[in-house]
């Protein structure tokens, strides 16, 4: 019994796949498509491809298209996150350079630790040179 039902289903699907399609214009001027030729109208048989040919790639399904779209969204989000991270690093470097420049620009005595770990005071010429160097670094970092 099951075999008979499976055979009937296979024959029904085969007949649908090989069905002919006819096109004609009715008396009102409308184009009509049907699977049976009209008895009293001039009709043309239309060839419809029901499957893909072996040489052509199969059309993408909704799942594949959705995966591709999600992949594109993920890549865009990653690029955006990377750009935001790079901008945050640039902002941090700029802020550090401004603070360094402000230390020399505020005036007063500036202390530096030498190689032996001892504190030494910078002279006015050393402070001016360090301020100019800090100004250049700040200009470069804060473009």
C-alpha positions in Angstrom: 0.0 0.0 0.0 2.8 2.4 0.9 4.6 1.6 -2.3 1.4 2.4 -4.3 1.0 5.7 -2.6 4.7 6.6 -3.2 4.4 5.6 -6.9 1.3 7.8 -7.3 3.0 10.7 -5.6 6.0 10.3 -7.9 3.9 10.2 -11.0 1.9 13.3 -9.9 5.2 15.2 -9.4 6.6 14.0 -12.7 3.5 15.2 -14.5 3.7 18.6 -12.9 7.3 18.9 -13.8 6.7 18.1 -17.5 3.5 20.1 -17.8 3.0 22.3 -20.8 2.1 26.0 -20.6 0.0 27.8 -23.1 -0.4 31.5 -23.7 -3.2 33.2 -25.6 -5.1 36.5 -25.7 -8.8 36.2 -24.7 -11.7 38.2 -26.3 -11.2 41.1 -23.8 -7.6 41.5 -24.9 -6.1 40.0 -21.7 -3.1 37.7 -21.9 -3.9 34.3 -20.3 -1.5 31.5 -19.3 -3.0 28.0 -18.8 -1.9 24.4 -18.7 -4.5 23.3 -21.2 -4.8 24.6 -24.8 -7.9 26.7 -25.3 -10.4 25.1 -27.8 -11.4 28.2 -29.7 -8.4 30.5 -29.5 -5.0 30.7 -31.2 -2.4 29.8 -28.6 1.3 29.5 -28.3 3.1 26.8 -26.4 5.5 28.4 -23.8 8.6 26.5 -22.7 9.2 26.9 -19.0 12.4 25.6 -17.4 11.4 23.9 -14.2 14.9 23.3 -12.9 18.4 24.5 -13.3 20.7 23.3 -16.0 23.9 21.4 -15.0 26.1 24.3 -16.2 24.4 27.1 -14.4 24.9 27.7 -10.7 22.0 27.0 -8.5 20.2 30.1 -7.3 20.9 31.0 -3.7 18.2 30.3 -1.2 17.0 32.6 1.5 19.2 31.0 4.2 22.4 31.5 2.1 21.5 35.1 1.3 20.7 35.8 4.9 24.1 34.3 5.9 25.9 36.5 3.4 24.0 39.6 4.6 24.9 38.8 8.2 28.5 38.2 7.3 28.6 41.7 5.7 27.0 43.2 8.8 29.5 41.5 11.0 32.4 42.8 8.9 31.0 46.3 8.9 30.6 46.2 12.7 34.1 44.9 13.1 35.5 47.7 10.9 33.5 50.2 12.9 34.7 48.9 16.2 38.3 48.9 15.0 38.0 52.5 13.7 36.5 53.5 17.1 39.4 51.8 19.0 42.0 53.5 16.8 40.3 56.9 17.3 40.3 56.3 21.0 44.0 55.6 21.0 44.7 58.7 19.0 42.7 60.8 21.4 44.6 59.3 24.3 48.0 60.1 22.7 46.8 63.6 22.0 45.7 64.2 25.5 49.0 62.8 26.9 50.9 65.2 24.6 48.8 68.1 25.7 49.4 67.3 29.4 53.2 67.0 28.7 53.2 70.4 26.9 51.2 72.0 29.8 53.8 70.8 32.3 56.5 72.9 30.5 54.2 75.8 29.5 52.9 76.5 33.0 56.3 77.7 34.1 58.0 77.1 37.4 60.7 74.7 38.2 60.7 71.3 36.4 62.3 68.3 38.0 63.6 65.3 36.1 65.0 62.0 37.4 68.4 61.1 36.1 69.9 57.7 35.4 71.0 57.3 39.0 67.5 57.9 40.3 68.3 61.4 41.6 66.2 64.4 41.0 67.7 67.3 39.0 66.2 70.7 38.2 66.1 71.8 34.6 67.6 75.1 33.6 65.5 77.7 31.7 67.2 76.7 28.5 66.4 73.0 29.0 62.8 73.9 29.9 62.5 76.0 26.7 63.9 73.2 24.6 61.6 70.6 26.2 58.6 72.9 25.7 59.4 73.2 22.0 59.8 69.5 21.7 56.5 68.9 23.5 54.8 71.5 21.3 56.0 69.5 18.2 54.8 66.2 19.6 51.5 67.7 20.6 51.0 69.2 17.1 51.9 65.8 15.5 49.6 63.8 17.8 46.6 66.1 17.6 46.3 66.6 13.9 
